[in-house]
C-alpha cells in the first residue's frame, strides 16, 4: 500500500471511528474501528506500519478520553506488534483469521487497559461486562466489513 493511501486511511479513520461509535452504539457497546484497522493493517502490511498508525490512532483516542493518557497509544502499538508477530507463524491474511485475531486482540486490549489502570491509576479500569463480552463479536463484524472493503487482493 502506498504512503498516500496509508495517510488517507490514517486521516479518514479517526472521524470514521467517531461516527461509528456515535451511530452504532448499543447498550454501551460500540465498534472499535481504530483497533480493528490497526490489527488488519499489521496483518496485511506487517507490524511496523501497524505500530506506527496504531500509535497515532491511540494518541487520538487518548486525547478524546484522557483518563489514563498514553494507555491507548501503548495498547494499540502492542496489539500491532502482537499481530505482526503472529503473522510470521500463522497466515492471518484471510477473512476468518483476521476476525479471530480481532476478537482476541479486543479482549486483550480491554484487559491490558485495565491492568495499566491498576498499575498507574491504582484501580482496575474495567469497561463492564457487556462491552467485554460483546465488543469482540461486534469487532469481528467490523473486521468482515473492513476485509470486504479493503479487498482480498494480495499486496505487492
N, C-alpha and C positions, 0 to 999 in steps of 0.2 A: 504494500500500500504506500502510496506516495506521501510525502510530507504535507502536501497541500490538503489531501483528503483527511489525513490524521488531524491536522489543525482545524479543519472544518468540523470534523467529528467532535473534537475537544470543545469547541465553542458552542456547537448546537446541542450537545448532550446535557449541558447544565440547565438551560431553560426547559429542555425536554423532560429532565428529571423533575423539575418543579411542577411542570404541567401534569405529568403522570401522578405525582404524589398528591396533587390537589384534586384532580378529576377522578382518579381511580382508587381512592382510599375508602376502605370499608372496614368498620369495626376496629379501627386502629391499625389495620394492616395496609401497607402500600408497597408497590414495587420499588426496589432499589435499582433504578436504571443504571446509575453510575457504577455500582458494584458489578452488575451483570456485564456491562460494557468492558470494565476492567478485566474481568475473568475471560470474556470472549476474546479480547484483544491479546491478552497474554497467551491464550490457547492458540491463536492463529499467527501472531507475529513474534511471539517469544516474550520472555519475562522483561526484557529491557524496555520495550515500548509500553507494555502493560504497567510496569512500575512507574515510569515517567508520567504517563497520563493519569494513572490511578492516584499518584501523589497530588497532582494538580486538582483532580476532582475531589479528593479527600480534603484538601485545604478549602475548597469551595464549600463543602458540607460543614467544615469546622467554622467557617465564617457565619453560615446560616444558624448554627446551633453551637454557641461557644461554651457548652458546659464543661468540656474537657478538651481544650484546644490542642489540636495536633493528633488526636486519637484516630480520627477517620483517615487522615493522611498516612499515618503509620499502618493502620489496618489494611487500607487499600494497597499499599506498597507490598505488605507481606502476603496478601491474597494473590497478587500478581506474581510474586516470586514463587509462591507455592504452586500455582497453576503452571508456571513456566517450568518448574522442577518436575512436576508430574508429566508434563508434555514430553519430557525426554524418555520416560519409561512407558507411557501409555499414549495411544493416539487419542487426543481429546478434540480432534477437529470435527467429529461427527455431531449430529443433532442430539442424540441420546447422551453421548459422553459430555457434551457441553452442558446439557440440562442437569446431569448428575453432579458435575463439578460446581455448577452454580448453586445447586441445592446444598451441598456440603459446605461450600465456602460461605453461604449465607448464615448457616448455623455457627460456623467457626467465627465469622465476623461478629455476631451478637455476643458470643462467649468471650471473645477477645476484648471487645469494648467493655464488657462487664468486669473482666479481670483488670484491665487498665484503670477502671474506676476504683476497684478495690485497692489497688496499689497507690494511686495518686490522689484520689478524692476521698479515701477512707471509707467508701461504701461501694458495694457491687452495683453497677449501673444496669439494672435489669429492664429490659424492654417490655416485659409482660409475656404471659403465656400465649396469647393469641398471635402476636407477631412472631414469637419464637417458633411456634408450631406451623403457622400458616404461611408466613412470608417465604420460606424456602419453596413451597409449591407455587406461590404467586410468581416468584422469580424464575422458576422453571418455565412458566407460560411466557414470561417476557423473553426468556432466552430463546424459546422456539420462534417467537415473532422476530427477534433480532437476527436469528440464524437465517430465516427466510428473507429478511430484508438485506442482510449482509451478503448473501449469496453463497452458493455451495462450491463455487469455482476455487481451485487452489491458487494461492498467491505465488507470484513468480519471484 
